[in-house]
Amino acid sequence: MNRKFLTGSALKWFALITMFIDHIGAVLIPSLYSKGMGDEYIDWEIIYQIFRTVGRLSFPIFCFLLVEGYQHTSNKWKYLGRLVVFAFVSEVCFDWAIYNSLFYTGKQNIFFELALGILLMIGTDFLEKKFQNLYLQSVSIVSIWFAGMLVARLLELDYGMYGILSIGILYLFRRIPVFQIFGGALSFYWELPAPLAFFIVWFYNGKKGKQYKYFYYIFYPLHLVLLGFVRWLISCWEIGLF
């Protein structure tokens, strides 16, 4: 029996579902808790911790899939452009759902982080071709990833410099799967239990599986709008609007 049984599509669904659970915890549970709904039956603090803990498994898988997608796409610049477009489309949805505001500059949504990762991978490929000297190649590649981490920090991207570090490790070790898996897990030491996501990635079989490309992109802003709307309904119900 082949132990590698998970396709790229299966990993995407797992990442989407765990992200959705995480955002339910981030958006709806605090609202329910603050309004005291069902307090006599439910411990919202425990529910919140469970949802957010499960959600920690999503971003590492998105990072891994980003690296996989980059290696297999026929047009890397088009891939980057698609991420940038959805980053801007999703920003208002992200701000509304997570921060209850239509404009919030404190954090930017995950698509910006992923787009920056793509740009740095394109830069890495360029430098690998440009410099034959291993020392110059290594120094230049490490430098652009370090610069990318600083950019992520300055722009307040969702996972900041740590997200870029993780994408960089996954890409630089792409030719050595065992190192890639363990390096990726170590890069998420700061956010337990995120490293456990790579236990799931270990079973990836390298096949794409059935793809719903634009659904995966649309799901992100769509689920944020939905959660923000549900939170609004909860607030309306509390003040007796209906």
C-alpha positions as CSV (number, residue, x, y, z in Angstrom):
1,M,0.0,0.0,0.0
2,N,1.3,3.5,-0.9
3,R,1.7,5.5,2.3
4,K,1.7,8.7,0.3
5,F,-2.0,9.1,-0.3
6,L,-2.8,12.8,0.0
7,T,-3.1,14.8,-3.2
8,G,-2.6,18.6,-3.4
9,S,-6.3,19.0,-3.5
10,A,-6.8,17.1,-0.3
11,L,-4.2,19.3,1.4
12,K,-6.0,22.4,0.2
13,W,-9.3,21.3,1.6
14,F,-7.7,20.5,4.9
15,A,-6.0,23.9,5.0
16,L,-9.3,25.7,4.0
17,I,-11.4,23.8,6.6
18,T,-8.9,24.4,9.4
19,M,-8.6,28.1,8.4
20,F,-12.4,28.4,8.5
21,I,-12.4,26.9,12.0
22,D,-9.7,29.3,13.1
23,H,-11.6,32.3,11.8
24,I,-14.9,31.2,13.4
25,G,-12.9,31.2,16.6
26,A,-11.4,34.6,15.9
27,V,-14.6,36.3,14.6
28,L,-17.6,34.7,16.2
29,I,-16.6,33.2,19.5
30,P,-15.5,36.4,21.1
31,S,-18.7,38.0,20.0
32,L,-20.8,35.2,21.5
33,Y,-18.7,35.3,24.7
34,S,-18.9,39.0,25.2
35,K,-22.7,38.9,24.8
36,G,-23.0,36.0,27.3
37,M,-24.9,33.8,24.9
38,G,-25.3,30.3,26.2
39,D,-22.9,30.9,29.1
40,E,-24.9,28.5,31.3
41,Y,-24.2,25.6,28.8
42,I,-20.9,26.5,27.0
43,D,-17.5,27.5,28.1
44,W,-16.6,29.9,25.3
45,E,-13.0,30.3,26.5
46,I,-12.3,26.6,26.0
47,I,-14.2,26.6,22.6
48,Y,-12.1,29.6,21.5
49,Q,-8.8,27.9,22.4
50,I,-9.9,24.7,20.6
51,F,-10.8,26.5,17.4
52,R,-7.7,28.7,17.4
53,T,-5.5,25.7,18.1
54,V,-7.0,23.7,15.2
55,G,-6.5,26.7,13.0
56,R,-2.8,26.8,13.6
57,L,-2.5,23.8,11.1
58,S,-3.7,25.8,8.1
59,F,-1.0,28.3,7.3
60,P,2.0,25.9,7.2
61,I,0.1,23.8,4.6
62,F,-0.7,27.0,2.6
63,C,3.0,27.7,2.6
64,F,3.9,24.2,1.4
65,L,1.3,24.4,-1.3
66,L,2.5,27.8,-2.4
67,V,6.0,26.3,-3.0
68,E,4.5,23.3,-4.8
69,G,2.3,25.5,-6.9
70,Y,5.2,27.8,-7.8
71,Q,7.3,24.9,-9.0
72,H,4.6,23.5,-11.2
73,T,3.0,26.6,-12.6
74,S,3.6,27.4,-16.3
75,N,3.6,31.2,-15.7
76,K,5.1,32.4,-12.5
77,W,4.3,36.0,-13.1
78,K,0.7,35.3,-13.7
79,Y,0.6,33.3,-10.5
80,L,2.0,36.3,-8.7
81,G,-0.5,38.6,-10.3
82,R,-3.4,36.4,-9.4
83,L,-2.3,36.5,-5.7
84,V,-1.9,40.3,-5.7
85,V,-5.3,40.8,-7.2
86,F,-7.0,38.6,-4.6
87,A,-4.9,40.3,-1.9
88,F,-6.5,43.7,-2.7
89,V,-9.9,42.2,-3.2
90,S,-9.7,40.4,0.2
91,E,-8.4,43.3,2.3
92,V,-11.7,44.9,3.1
93,C,-13.2,41.5,3.8
94,F,-10.3,40.7,6.1
95,D,-10.5,44.0,7.9
96,W,-14.2,43.8,8.4
97,A,-14.3,40.2,9.7
98,I,-11.1,40.1,11.8
99,Y,-11.0,43.8,13.0
100,N,-14.6,44.9,12.6
101,S,-13.5,47.8,10.4
102,L,-13.6,48.5,6.7
103,F,-10.1,50.0,6.8
104,Y,-7.5,48.7,9.2
105,T,-3.7,49.1,8.6
106,G,-2.5,47.1,11.6
107,K,-2.4,43.8,9.7
108,Q,-2.7,42.8,6.0
109,N,-4.4,39.6,4.8
110,I,-2.6,36.3,4.0
111,F,-2.6,36.8,0.2
112,F,0.0,39.7,0.6
113,E,2.3,37.3,2.5
114,L,1.9,34.6,-0.2
115,A,2.5,37.1,-3.0
116,L,5.7,38.3,-1.4
117,G,6.8,34.7,-1.1
118,I,6.2,34.2,-4.8
119,L,8.2,37.3,-5.6
120,L,11.1,36.1,-3.5
121,M,11.1,32.6,-5.1
122,I,11.3,34.3,-8.5
123,G,14.2,36.3,-7.2
124,T,15.9,33.2,-5.9
125,D,15.6,31.5,-9.3
126,F,17.1,34.5,-11.0
127,L,20.1,34.6,-8.6
128,E,20.7,30.8,-8.9
129,K,21.1,31.4,-12.7
130,K,23.0,34.6,-12.4
131,F,25.7,33.5,-10.0
132,Q,27.7,30.3,-10.7
133,N,29.9,31.0,-7.6
134,L,28.3,29.1,-4.7
135,Y,29.4,31.7,-2.2
136,L,28.0,34.7,-4.1
137,Q,24.8,32.7,-4.9
138,S,24.3,31.8,-1.2
139,V,24.9,35.3,0.1
140,S,22.7,36.9,-2.4
141,I,19.8,34.5,-1.9
142,V,20.0,34.7,1.9
143,S,20.1,38.5,1.6
144,I,16.9,38.8,-0.5
145,W,15.0,36.5,1.9
146,F,16.2,38.5,4.8
147,A,15.1,41.7,3.0
148,G,11.7,40.0,2.4
149,M,11.3,39.3,6.1
150,L,11.9,42.9,6.9
151,V,9.4,44.0,4.3
152,A,6.8,41.6,5.8
153,R,7.5,43.1,9.2
154,L,7.3,46.7,8.0
155,L,4.0,46.1,6.1
156,E,2.5,44.2,9.0
157,L,1.6,41.1,6.9
158,D,-0.5,38.6,8.6
159,Y,2.3,36.2,9.6
160,G,5.0,38.8,9.4
161,M,8.6,37.9,9.0
162,Y,8.1,34.3,10.3
163,G,5.8,33.5,7.4
164,I,8.4,34.6,4.9
165,L,11.1,32.6,6.8
166,S,9.0,29.5,6.6
167,I,8.3,29.9,2.8
168,G,12.0,30.5,2.3
169,I,13.0,27.3,4.1
170,L,10.4,25.3,2.3
171,Y,11.6,26.6,-1.1
172,L,15.4,26.4,-0.4
173,F,15.0,22.7,0.7
174,R,12.6,21.9,-2.1
175,R,14.9,19.3,-3.7
176,I,15.4,17.4,-0.4
177,P,11.9,16.4,0.8
178,V,13.0,15.1,4.3
179,F,14.9,18.4,5.0
180,Q,12.0,20.4,3.6
181,I,9.5,18.7,6.0
182,F,11.7,18.9,9.1
183,G,12.9,22.4,8.2
184,G,9.3,23.6,7.7
185,A,8.2,22.1,11.0
186,L,11.1,23.8,12.8
187,S,10.3,27.1,11.2
188,F,7.0,27.1,13.0
189,Y,8.4,26.4,16.4
190,W,7.0,29.8,17.5
191,E,3.4,28.8,17.0
192,L,2.4,25.5,18.5
193,P,0.9,23.2,17.3
194,A,1.6,24.5,13.7
195,P,4.6,22.1,13.2
196,L,2.2,19.2,13.4
197,A,0.8,20.3,10.0
198,F,3.9,18.8,8.4
199,F,3.0,15.4,9.7
200,I,0.0,15.7,7.3
201,V,2.2,17.1,4.5
202,W,4.4,14.0,4.9
203,F,1.7,12.0,3.3
204,Y,1.5,14.2,0.2
205,N,2.0,12.1,-3.0
206,G,3.0,14.8,-5.4
207,K,-0.2,14.6,-7.4
208,K,-2.6,17.6,-7.9
209,G,-5.9,15.8,-7.5
210,K,-9.1,17.4,-8.6
211,Q,-8.6,21.1,-8.7
212,Y,-11.1,23.9,-8.2
213,K,-8.6,26.7,-8.8
214,Y,-10.7,29.8,-8.5
215,F,-12.9,28.4,-5.8
216,Y,-9.8,28.2,-3.5
217,Y,-9.1,31.9,-4.1
218,I,-12.7,33.0,-3.8
219,F,-13.3,31.1,-0.7
220,Y,-11.0,33.3,1.3
221,P,-12.8,36.7,0.9
222,L,-16.2,34.9,0.7
223,H,-15.9,33.2,4.1
224,L,-14.6,36.4,5.7
225,V,-17.7,38.3,4.4
226,L,-19.9,35.5,5.7
227,L,-18.4,35.5,9.2
228,G,-18.5,39.3,9.4
229,F,-22.2,39.2,8.4
230,V,-23.0,36.6,11.0
231,R,-21.3,38.7,13.7
232,W,-23.4,41.6,12.5
233,L,-26.6,39.5,12.8
234,I,-25.6,38.6,16.4
235,S,-25.1,42.2,17.3
236,C,-28.5,43.1,15.7
237,W,-30.2,40.3,17.6
238,E,-28.7,41.5,20.9
239,I,-30.0,45.0,20.6
240,G,-33.4,43.8,19.4
241,L,-33.5,44.9,15.8
242,F,-35.1,41.6,14.9
